[in-house]
Amino acid sequence: MLFCLLKRKVVIGLAYISMLKRNKKLKAAIALGCLMLTPSAYAAQEDQDSVKEFSLEPVTVEAKRPDWESKLSPGTVTVIKPETFSGEQKDLPAMLKQVPGIFVREINGKGQYTTVSVRGSTAAQVGVFVDGVLTNLGGDAAADISAIPVSNIERIEVYRGYIPVRFGGTYMGGVINIVTKKPEKADISLETGISSHGGRNYGLELTAPLSTGTLLFGLNREQSDGDFKYTNFAAESYGGDGTRYRKYNDFNNTDAIIKWQDDNWMIKGSYKKVDRHLPDNLWPEGSIANAYDPGAKTDLADINLAEGKRQTVDSKELLVSRRAQAGNLEWGWSLNYLDQDKNYRVEKIKNPYFSYWSTPLRAWSAYDSTRWGGKLDGSYKLDDHNLIEFLASYSKEKMNVDGSNLATANSNYDSFRNYYEQKLLNIQLQDTVTLDKEGTWQLTPNIRYNRSEILGRSHRDATSGHSWVQKEETQSNGKTTWQLAVKKEFNENFSMRATGGTYYRLLNLYEIAGDGAGILPPPKDKNASGTAYPLPEEGKQFDVSGLWRNKWFGSDASSLTLTYFWRDSDNMLQLSRRGYDYWCYFNDNKGKVYGLEMQNNYSWKKFDLNLYATYTKSKLQRQDSAYADYGPEYTQGYKDIWATYQPEWQTGLRLTNKPSDKFDIYAELKYRDEMFTNAVKDKRGGHYAYESGAPVRALTTVDLGVKFKPTKTWQVTVGCNDIFDAASDLKIDYRDYSDKHISVNPEYPLAGRTFFVNARYDF
């Protein structure tokens, strides 16, 4: 009945007008978008077909979807083609930095744990998919994008705001989907390269026809010693020698893929191994107050109880899917399996008999995760004005934990979790309605239900002083949310879209069940009469965009997109100390984020210019409910905090020149505004509040490279990233305990200027 009513334009129009009256902010935003009539600057690589009005690229892993369906998707998507950056030794974080609305949190440096924020979101609020399968595991706080290979990739889709129905879950930030190649012909290619600080990479790709489809095999390796030279500014501030060489900063990433695909079937197996040391923090114990003493000795001497911390992650995946079409019904199913082994071990233990090492998992740990999942999705063309899309997905994840002292620890750790389960259910239904005969107005409502069931279990009966903690903790959460998109094509050169909806982020394993030792589910009250689990994060968002296409400044083609976005988030999690020996997750944060995205590209005969910019303003607040059950004076209400690792401004450009068929020259400029590294604001305000946020200075980098193609089969690339060595001079201005102004490094120094050479040969 709902979809029949939606076909009636009058009913739809009245319903939408009524919604605008109830939501003044959405109404104002759409009005603002109507005023955006002049072009300015641009961003990010966008696939012309995918961005042409509101159409998206065909869905990821399966056969190509019907042409009429690809034109009826409402979301905002930027499509990155890795082939554009062939030979430039760019990893996934480097490519994503060129997308407006995206901030890559590469805090620990290249090859280390890296997450992504979309429109000011937390990393946990972003879904990362590979071939339509979620990579985020329940045992991880967020997806580590540094560990996701980009070899053998056809495209990277970045969705902001409205999330298409084919991605299960509700992601308050956005979705990143990585699509592996479907080769069309037989080919063999070899690639190798070297870079500064012991960097090396190797790649083999083989494609061939097989039966009714094609076979792809890829094998790749990237590694680096990471032993770059840097200056410890804290040591230098007090008259010492600040020269240091980074230690324990190496990584070795290996991945392999084998994939067969035809018009209906796809079978893929992949293997990935990450082997890396975890570098030491220049702020021991995570406090900037320790940046000089003892932080100035970091990388000069082994000053920590644990040195040479090594992590390995082995992942094996299998995916089988099939798509079919019967008349106006296009549908498909997929099954996926993931096995991941994550291991950690300290290679140099200082004072092994110290009580520090009695805590479980500190010397070594092993996390073994397996996940089975399935999905059924499709679309039905009801008539020329209605396209109904549906999805149902289910997954079950299990994680076993083992580690040092887990079996022999004293009673304080009896409740340590060593087994977890998470079951996820997603159901979505969407209808895209064309409101006029010309096809210039479209309305797309979407309704979805998401549910999670989590279990955390200890291998021993709890006998510790944490009486509310059970041997087995379980919790279930579920909710229905919605999205709505409207788009209007005014003419072939100008169109607009507006989207809005509600979101509900289901929590991961640790956020619900804790680890049973350092992190526990919070007690219900001061008498510990039971457990009070944190709630899922919730929020609402909208955005409005204007899209222009023309041939500005004598270009062969040019386009401009301006987007205003807004999001309101509640129940955001905060890890806080609750007792003398444990921490708990509380729904203590809330906030609003708004901003602007701009992307603009030009194409001339021998030049391509891409410009992008993002402005993000975050207003976050935090309360302290860890002791709220003792009285309101312990909570003290919400207080303003800084948004950490989230710059207000990001801008950049990429200019490519093709002077001949044999040469490509490219230059990139990227600017990142200053950003805070500490959330707490000094209550005295003014410069005290500013300095308490420990802001990292703004950063501007310039990259330059040349690609030489002597023949159709050879390509050699030579380049330099950060040619002015700006990242190595990155500082935080800090006032020490004696009120002296000094400069210190960020927690993890960056490499600065690097050179590379890369060669590729296609047989």
N, C-alpha and C positions, 0 to 999 in steps of 0.2 A: 504493500500500500504506500509506503514511504516513497519509493522510487516512482510510482505512478503519479503521485502528487507533485513530485519534483519536476515532472515534465510540463506542468502547467506554469507558464511563465509568470502569470499574475500572482499565483500563490507564492512562488519563489521570491519574486520581487518584494512582496509585502513582508515575508518572513525575514528577508535580509535587511530591509529598512528597519524593521522592529529590532533586530539584533544591534544595528548601528545605534539606535536610540538608547539601548541599554548599555552600550559600551562606548562611552564618549572618546576614550583614547584611540580605539580602532578607527572611529569616524574621523578624528582629527588627523590620524596618520594617513588615511586614504586621501583626505583633502590635501595634505602636504605633498603627497606623491603627485597629485594632479598639477601642482605648481612647478614641478621639476621639468623645465622645458629647454634648458640649455646644457650643452655638454661641458664636461671638464675633464679630469685626467682618469687613468684606467689601471687594470690589474690582471694578473693570472692568465694562464693559458686556458682558452675555452674552445671547445670543439664547435665549429660553426653550425653543424647540423643539430647538435644536442642543445644549443642555446637558442636556436631559432624559435622565437617566442617561447612557449612553455614546454616544448617537447624534450624528452629525455633520451639518452642513449638506450638502445635495446637492453633488456634485462641481462644480467651478468652471465651466468654460466650456461644458459640454455641456448637452444636455437633461436634465431632471430624472430622477434615477435611481429605480428601483423603490422603493416604500415599505418593503418588507421589507429592502432593503439599507441604508437610512439608519439602521436600528435596530441594526445589527450591526457598527458600527465602534468600536474599543476605545480610541481615543486621547483625551487631554485637549485640549479646544479652547475658546478664548474667541472669541466672535464680536462684532465691533464693527460697528455700523450707522452709517455716516457721517451718515445722515439725522437721527440723534439730535442731532448737533452742527451742524445746518444754521444758517448765518449767523454762526457763531462764529469763522470764519477760522482753523480748526484745520488744520494740515497733518498728514501721516502721523506724524512724530515726536511731536506733541502728543497724538494719539489713542492711540498705543502706550504712552505714559506711564501710562495708566490700566489697564494689564493687569498682574496680579501675575506676578512672575518675570521681567519685562522691565525692562532698564535701557537708556535711550536715551542714547548718547554724543554729545550735541550740543555738543562741546567748542568748536568754532569759532564757535558762534552760529547763529541762525536763517538758513536759506537756504544755509549752508555745509555742507561734507562732514560727514555724520552717519551713524553706524552704530548697530547695536543688539546688545545682549548678552542671552542667554536663560539664566537660572539660572547666572550666573557664567561663561558661555562667552566665548571670544573672538569678535569680529565675523565672522571667517572661518568659524566653526563654525555659522553661521546661514544657512539657505537662504531666499531671498526670491523668491517666484513672483508672477506676474501672470497670471490666468486659467490657472493650472496650468503656465505656462512659466517656467523659471528665468531670473531677471534677472541673477544674478551672472555676470560674464564672467571668463575665465581671466586676463585682463590686469589685473584689479582685485584688490586685497587683500581687499575686502569690498564688499557692496552699499551704495551711497550712498542711504539712504532719503529724504534731503531732496529728491532729484531725481525721486521717484516721485509723480505727481499723485494726488489723492484725489477730484477731481471725476469725475462719471459713474461712481461706484463704488457697488455694492450693499452689499457687506460686506467686512470684513477678518477673515480667520481666522488665529488664532495658536495653533499647536500646540507643546506642550512635552512632552518625554519621548518617548513612543511617536509615531512618524511614520507616518501612513497609507501604504498601499502605492502609492497613486496619485502620490506625490511621489518621483521617482527621486533616488537619492543617499542618503548616510548623514550626517545632520547632528547633531553631538554636542550642539548647543544646542537647536535647534528649527527650525520652519518658519513663515514668514509668507506667507500666500496672499491676494492681493488680487483680488476678483471684480468685474468690470465689470457694469453694469446690463443686464438684459434687460427692456426696456419692454413694457408690456401694452396701452398705449393711445396715441393721438396727443396730443402735448403740445408746447408751446414754453415755455421759461423763460429769463429773463434775470437776471443777478446782478452786482452791483458793490459795491465797498466801499473805504474808505480806513482807514489806520491810522497810528500815530505813525511818525516817521522816514522819511516819504515812501513809506509802504506803500500800494499800490493793487492791486486785483484785479478782474477782469472774467470773466464766464462766460456762455456760450450753450449751451443743450441743446435739441435737437430730436428728437422721436420720432414715428414714423408707421408704420402698417401698410404692408407691401410684399409682394405676392405671398402666400405661405403663412406669412410670418413678420413680424418687426418690424425697423425700421431705427432706429438710434441715431446721432446726430451730436453731438459735443461739441467746443467750442473754448474754451480757458481761458488766462488770463494772470495771473501774480502777479509783483509787482516791489516792490523796496524800495531806498531810498537807504542805509539802515543807518548814517546818520551821527549816532548818538546821543552824548549827553554822558556822560562818566564821569570818575572820579577815578583818577589814577595814584598808588597808595598808596606806592610806593617813593620817588617824588619827594617826596611829602608827609612821609614818615618822616624825611627829612633837611632839613626846613624849607622846601622849595620849594613852588611852586604846582603842584598835581596836576591841574588842570582840563585835560581833553582832549576832543576830538571825534573819533570813530572815522572813519578814512579807509579807502578801498579795501574797503568792506564791502557794496557793492551787489550785487543779483542781479535777474535777469529770467528767469522761467521761463514758457515757452509750451508748451502741449500740445494735440493734436487727436486725436480718435478717430472712426472710422466703423465701425459694426458692424451686421451683419445676422444674424438668428438665427431659426430655427423649432424645431420639436420634435426635429429630427435634425441639421440643419446649423448651423454657425456660421462666419462669415467676418468677420475683424476686421483693420483696418489702423490703425496709430497713428503719431503723430509727436510727438517731444518735443525741446525745445531748452532747455538751461541755459546762461545767459550771466552770468558773475559775475567779480568781482575776488576775489582771495584776500588777506584782510587780513594785516597784519604781526603777528608774534608779539611779545608784550611781553617775552619772554625771548629776546633775540637768540641765534642759534645753538642754540636749544632748551635753554639752561642757565639755571636760576633764579638762578645767581650773577651773571648779566648783567642782572637785572631792574632794577637802578638805573643801572648804567653798562655799556652805553649805553641800556638799556631805557627809562629815564625819558624819553627823547627820542622814543620811538615815537609816531606820530600828531601830533607837534609839528614834526618835521622829517624829511626823507627821509634816513635814516641808513644804509640798506642799499644794497648794490651793485645789487640789483634792487628796483625799486619799481613799483607799478602792475601786479602780476602778474594777467593776465587768462586765464580758462579758459572755453572754450565746449565743450558736448557736444551733438551732434546725433544723435538716434536715430530710426530708422525700423524698424517691425516689421510683419510680416504673419503671421496665424494662420488656418489652415483646419482645421476638425475636423468629424467626423461620428460620430454614435452610432446604434446600432441594437439591437433586442432580438428574439431568436428563442427563444420558450419561456422556459426558465430561464437562458438565456445573454444577458447584457447586455454589449456591447463597443463599442469605438470606436477611432478613430485620429485623429491630428492631425499636421500639418506646420507648422513655424514657421521664420521667417527674421528675422534681426536684422542691421541695418547701423548701426554707431556710429562717428562721427568725433569724436575728442577732441583739442582743440587748446589749446596754451598759448603765451603770448607775454608777454615783459617789455616794458612800454611805456616805462619810464624806466630806462635803463642808465647806471649811474655808472661812469666810468673804463672805457670799452669796450675799451681796449687792455691792461687788466690781465689777467694769466695766468688768472684765475678764469674768464674767458669762453672760454677755449680748450677747456674740457671740453664734449663734445657735449651737446646738448639744453638747455643752461642759458639761452640767449636765447629759443629757441622750440622747440616740439616738436609733432608730429602723430602720433596713434595711430589707425589705421583698422582697425576690427574688423568681421568678418562671421561669422555663425554660422547654419548650417542644422541643423535638428533634426527628429526624428520620434518618435512615441510610439504604442504599441499597448497598450491596457489594457482590462480588463473584469472581470466577475464571473460565476460560475456557481453557481446554487443547486442543490447536490447533492441535498438533501432539506430537511426542515424544521429540521434540526439542523446543517447544514453549508453555509457560504458560502465558496467559493473565489474569491480575487481574484488577479489577475496584472497585471504591467506589464513592458514592455520598451521602453527608450528609447535613442536614440543621437543624438549631436550632434558636429559638427565645426566648430571655430572657427579662424579665421585672423586674424592681426594683423600689419600692416605698420607699421614705425616710421620716421619721418623727423624731422630736426631740425637745428638749427644745428651746424655743424662736424662733422656725421656723415660727410660725404664727404671732408673735408679734414683731419681730425684727425691728429695724429702717431701713430706706431706704438704708443704705449701704449694706443690705443683701436681698434686694428685688429680686435679681436674683438668689437666692440660689436654686440649683436644688433639686427637690423633686420627680422627675420621670425620669427613664431611660429606653431605649430599646436598644437591640443589636441583629442583625440578622447575622448569620454566614452561609456561603455556602462553601462547600469543594467538589471538583471534582478531582479524581485522576485516572490515567491509567498507568499500568505497564506491561512490557513484559519481561519474563525471557527466554533467548535464550541459548540453549546448542549448543556450537560451534563445537564439535567433536563427533565422534561415541562413544568414550569411556566415554563421559560425564564428562571429567575433566576440560573443559573450559566453563564458563558461563558468559554471559553479560546481565545485567538487567538495561534498561533505564526506567525512571519514569518521567511522566509529571503531574503537578498538578496546579489547579487554586483555589485560596482562596479569599473570598470576605467578607467584614464586612460593615454593615450599623449601625451607632450609632445615637441615639437621646437623648438629655438631655433637660428637660423642667422645667421651674419654675412655681410655682402656682400663682405668682403675676407679674404684669407688671414691668419691670426694670425701676426704677427711680433714681438709684444711679449714682455716678459720672463715672462709667465704661460704657461709652456710646456705646462702640463697642459690649458689651455683650447683646445678644438677649434673649428674653423670651424662645425661643426654638432654640437649636443648633443641627445641623445635619451634618454628614460627612460620606462619603463612600470611601472605599479603596479596591482595588483588584489587583491581579497580578498573572501571570503565572510563576512558578519556575520549576526546574528540578533536578533530581538525576540520577547518573549513578554508577553502581557497576560492578566490574570484579572480578572473582575468579578462581583460578587454583589449582587443586589437583595434586601435583607432584607424590606422592605415598601415601600409606595408613598411613604414619607417618608424612607427611609434606604437608602443603597447604598454600596458600596466598590469600589475598583479598585486594582490593583497592576500595574506594568509594569516591564520590565527588558530589557537587551540590550547588544550590543556595537556599536561605531561605528568608522569608518575614514574620516578626512577626506583626500580626494585633494588634492594640492597644485596651486597655480596656476602660471602660466607663469614668473614671476620666481623663485618659490621653487625651481624645478628648474633652469632654464637661466640665471638671472640676467639682467642687461642687458648683460653683456660689458665693462662699465667699472667703475663704482662697486660693483656687486654681481656676484660671480662664483660659479659652483659651486665648492665647496671642494676643494682638492687632497687626494689620498688619504693622503699622508704628507709629511714635511718635504723629501723628495727630489722631490716633485711627479711621482711615477711614474704618476699617473692621477687620475681624478675620483671623488670620493666624494659622491654625491648625497644630500641629506636624505631621510628616510623620511616617509611619510604619518603624520599624527597619529592615534593610536588611543585608545580608551577604552571604558569600560563605565558604565552608569547604571541606576538604578532609581528609582521613586517609588511612593508609596502614598497614596491619597486616601480621605477620607470625605465623602459628599455628603448633605446634609439639605434637605428641603423642608417648609415648614409655613406657618402664618400667625401668626408671632410678633408681639407688641406690637400686636395688633389690625390687622395689615396684611391686605390682600386676597391677597397672595402674598409669600413670602420664601424665600430659599435661602441656603445656606452651603456652601462647599467649603474643606476643609483638606487640604493636600498636604505631605508630607515628600519631599524629593528628595535624591539623592546621585549624584555622578559622580566617576570616577577617570580622569585623562587622562595619557597617556604620549607621548613623542616630540614634545612641543609645540615649535614653531619659535621660534628666537631669532636675530635679525640681529646679528652680532658682527663686530668688526674682525679680519681674519685677517692682513693685510699692511699695509704702510705706505700703500698706495693703493687698497685694496679691502676690501669686506665680504663675508661669506658667511652663509647660513642654516645653522644647526645645530639638531639635535634636543636642545636643552639644557634645556628646561623640562618639569616634570611637576607634578602637583598633584591635590588632592582638593577638591571643593566639596560642601557640604551646606547645607540650609536648609529653610525653611517658606514656603508660600504660603497666603494666606487671602483669600477673596473672599466678600462677603455683600451681598445686595441686598434691598430692601424696596419694596413698592408699596402706597400708600394711595390714596384717592380723588383727592386733590389734591397728593400728595407722592410723590416717588421718591427713595430714598436708596441710593447705592452706596458701599461701603467696600472698601478693598483694602490689603494689606500683604505685604511680602516681607522675609524675613531670609535673608541669604546669607553664609556663612562660607567663605572661601577659604584654603587652606593650600598655597602654591606654593613650589617650589624651583627653583633654577637652578644648573647647572654651567658651567664655561668650557672647552669642548672645542676652542676655536680653535687651541690649541697642544698638544693632548693627545698628538700624535705625537712631541713632544719629551721626553715623560716625564710620569709621574703627578703630579709636583710642580706641573705647569703647570695641571692640571685642578682639584686641591684639593677634589674631591667636590662634592656638592650643598649649597647654602646656601639658607636661607630668604630669600624676597623678598616685597615687598608686592604685593598685587593692585591694579593701577592702574585708576583710573576705575571702581571697583566698590564702591559703598557697602554696608555691612552691612545697613542698614535703609532701607526705602522704605515710606511709608504715604500714604494719601490718601482723599479722599471727594468725592463729587459729590451735591449736594442740589438737586432741581428742584421748584419749586412752580408749580402751575397754578391761580391764583386765579379765572380765568375762561377762556372759550374764546378770548379775544383776547390774553391775556398768559401768558408763561412767564418765570419768574425762576429763574436757576441760580447756584449758588455752588460753587466748587471749592477744596479745600485740598490741597496736596501738600507732603510732607516728604521730603527726601533727606539721609541721614546724611553725615557727613564722609567724604571719600575721598582716597586717596593718588594723587599724580601722578607719583611716581618709584619705581621698583621696588626699587632697591638699598637694603638695610638697613645702617646703620653698625654695624660689628662690635663697637663699644663697648657696644651695647645701651642700654636705658633711654631717656631723652629724646633721646639722640643718634640712636638707631635710629628713633624716632618722627619726629623733625624731618627726618631724611634722606629720609623718604618724601614731604616737602612736601605735607602734607594740606590740602586745601581745606575750609574750615569747612562745617558743615551749612547747609542752605538750606530755608526754609519760605516758600511763596508762596500767595497767595490771589487767586482770580479771581472776578469778578462780572459778570453780564450780564442784560439784559432783552430778551425777544423780544415784539414787538407785531405782532398780526395783525388789522389793521382790517377786512379782508375775507378771503375764502377764497383770493384770488389774490395778496395782498400780505403780505410779512413784512419787518419792519425790526428789526434787532438792534443794540443799543448795549452795549458792554462795556469792561471794564478788566482787563487781565492784570497780575498782581503788583501789586496796589493799594498795598501798603506798600513798594514799591520795594526789596525785599530783595535781589534778584539784583545790583543795582548796588553793594551793600556787601559782596560776596563777597570774602573775603581768604584769604591763606595766611600763617601766622605763620612767620617765617624768621629764622635766625641768620646774620648776614653774616660776612665774613672777619675782622672785629674782634671777633666774638662778641657783637655788638649785636643785640638782638631788634627786628626791624622787620616791618611788614606789607607784603606785595606782592600784586599782582593774580594771578589765574590766568593761564595763557598767553594766553588770549583773553577779554577782558571781555564780560559779558552786558549786554543793554540795560536790564533792570529794568522799571519801570512803562511800560506801553503802553496806548493807547486805540484803539478802533476803532468804526466804524459800517458796517453792511452792509445792503443792500436786495436783495430777491428778488421777482420778479413772474412768476407763472405765467399764461399766456394761456388 
